[in-house]
């Protein structure tokens, strides 16, 4: 496994639409393993192919309870939209509220090409939508409805 460089806002690769994964081989497994190591090192919750310069429809997600590898994902349904606080490894230092569903159903393939469907709630549902946006060339900051300020949290605790 190896650490990959995480591309940041301004890199044109992040604005491109990804192509489907067609080969489920050792190279794909190695890339996914590198993505897990890179995400862990960066303290992330999700990481998509384009964030490491690979324009393929794949991402990983870990909400602390479940770890998913989503290859050629398709969001089947969403429900119950709310303002979710987000950040992004490709937009360092920026946090804001984005409209995301509380529940998401996704269909994808695993690293061996086997199809599966997964129903997620809360942080994982949010993460699946966020990472899927990367595959279509969208960064979360283009969807921010309200920026997060540290004082908000401090004010709430008083």
C-alpha positions in Angstrom: 0.0 0.0 0.0 1.1 3.6 -0.6 -0.1 7.0 0.4 -1.5 9.0 -2.6 -1.6 12.7 -3.0 -5.0 14.2 -2.4 -5.8 16.8 -5.0 -7.2 20.1 -3.9 -9.7 22.6 -5.3 -8.4 24.3 -8.4 -7.0 21.0 -9.9 -9.0 20.5 -13.1 -9.3 16.8 -12.5 -11.7 17.4 -9.7 -14.1 19.1 -12.1 -14.3 16.2 -14.6 -16.9 13.4 -14.8 -15.5 9.9 -14.1 -15.8 6.9 -16.4 -17.1 3.5 -15.2 -14.7 0.9 -13.8 -14.5 -2.0 -16.2 -11.6 -4.1 -14.9 -11.9 -5.7 -11.5 -8.3 -6.8 -11.1 -5.3 -6.6 -8.8 -4.6 -3.0 -10.0 -8.0 -1.9 -8.8 -7.5 -3.7 -5.5 -4.2 -1.9 -5.0 -5.7 1.5 -5.8 -8.5 0.8 -3.2 -6.0 -0.3 -0.6 -4.0 2.9 -1.2 -7.2 4.9 -0.9 -7.9 3.4 2.5 -4.4 4.2 3.7 -4.6 7.7 2.3 -8.0 8.4 3.8 -6.9 7.1 7.2 -3.8 9.2 7.2 -5.9 12.3 6.3 -8.5 11.5 9.0 -11.2 11.4 6.3 -14.7 9.8 6.2 -14.7 9.3 2.4 -12.4 9.4 -0.6 -13.2 9.3 -4.3 -11.1 8.3 -7.2 -10.7 11.8 -8.7 -9.4 13.1 -5.4 -6.3 11.0 -6.0 -6.2 11.7 -9.7 -8.1 8.6 -11.0 -11.1 9.5 -13.1 -12.9 6.2 -12.4 -16.4 5.9 -10.7 -15.2 4.6 -7.4 -15.1 5.8 -3.8 -14.6 4.5 -0.2 -16.5 5.5 2.9 -16.1 4.8 6.6 -18.5 6.3 9.2 -16.8 4.6 12.1 -19.3 1.7 12.0 -19.4 0.6 8.4 -16.7 0.6 5.7 -17.8 0.6 2.1 -16.1 0.3 -1.3 -18.5 1.6 -4.0 -17.5 0.9 -7.5 -19.8 2.3 -10.3 -22.3 3.5 -7.7 -25.8 4.7 -8.5 -28.0 6.4 -5.9 -31.4 4.6 -6.1 -33.3 6.8 -3.6 -33.0 9.4 -1.0 -35.4 10.8 1.6 -35.7 13.4 4.4 -33.4 16.3 3.4 -31.7 18.4 6.1 -28.7 20.8 6.4 -25.7 18.6 7.1 -22.3 20.0 8.2 -19.5 19.0 5.8 -15.9 19.4 5.0 -13.8 17.8 2.3 -10.2 16.6 2.0 -10.0 18.4 -1.3 -11.3 21.7 0.1 -9.1 22.0 3.2 -10.2 24.5 5.9 -13.7 25.0 4.6 -16.8 23.7 6.4 -20.4 24.4 5.6 -23.9 23.2 5.7 -25.1 21.3 2.6 -28.6 19.9 1.9 -28.3 16.1 2.2 -30.7 13.2 2.7 -30.9 11.5 6.1 -31.5 8.2 4.2 -29.9 7.0 1.0 -30.1 3.7 -0.9 -27.1 3.0 -3.2 -26.4 0.3 -5.7 -22.8 -0.4 -6.5 -20.2 -3.1 -7.1 -17.5 -4.3 -4.7 -13.8 -4.7 -5.6 -14.6 -8.1 -7.2 -17.3 -6.7 -9.4 -20.2 -8.2 -7.4 -23.3 -6.0 -7.2 -24.9 -5.0 -3.9 -27.4 -2.6 -2.6 -26.9 -0.7 0.7 -29.3 1.5 2.7 -27.6 4.2 4.7 -28.7 6.7 7.3 -27.1 9.7 8.9 -23.4 10.3 8.4 -23.1 7.4 5.9 -26.0 8.6 3.8 -24.4 12.0 3.7 -21.0 10.6 2.9 -22.4 8.4 0.0 -23.9 11.5 -1.6 -20.9 13.7 -1.0 -18.5 11.1 -2.6 -20.9 10.4 -5.4 -20.8 14.1 -6.3 -17.0 13.9 -6.7 -17.6 11.3 -9.5 -19.6 13.9 -11.4 -17.0 16.6 -10.9 -18.8 18.5 -8.1 -17.2 19.7 -4.9 -19.3 20.2 -1.8 -18.5 23.9 -1.5 -20.6 24.6 -4.6 -23.6 23.3 -2.6 -23.0 25.2 0.7 -26.1 26.9 1.9 -24.5 28.4 5.0 -20.8 28.4 6.0 -19.8 27.1 9.4 -18.1 29.4 11.8 -16.3 28.1 14.9 -18.1 30.6 17.1 -21.4 28.9 16.3 -20.3 25.8 18.3 -18.9 27.9 21.1 -22.1 30.0 21.3 -24.2 26.9 21.5 -22.3 25.5 24.5 -22.9 28.6 26.7 
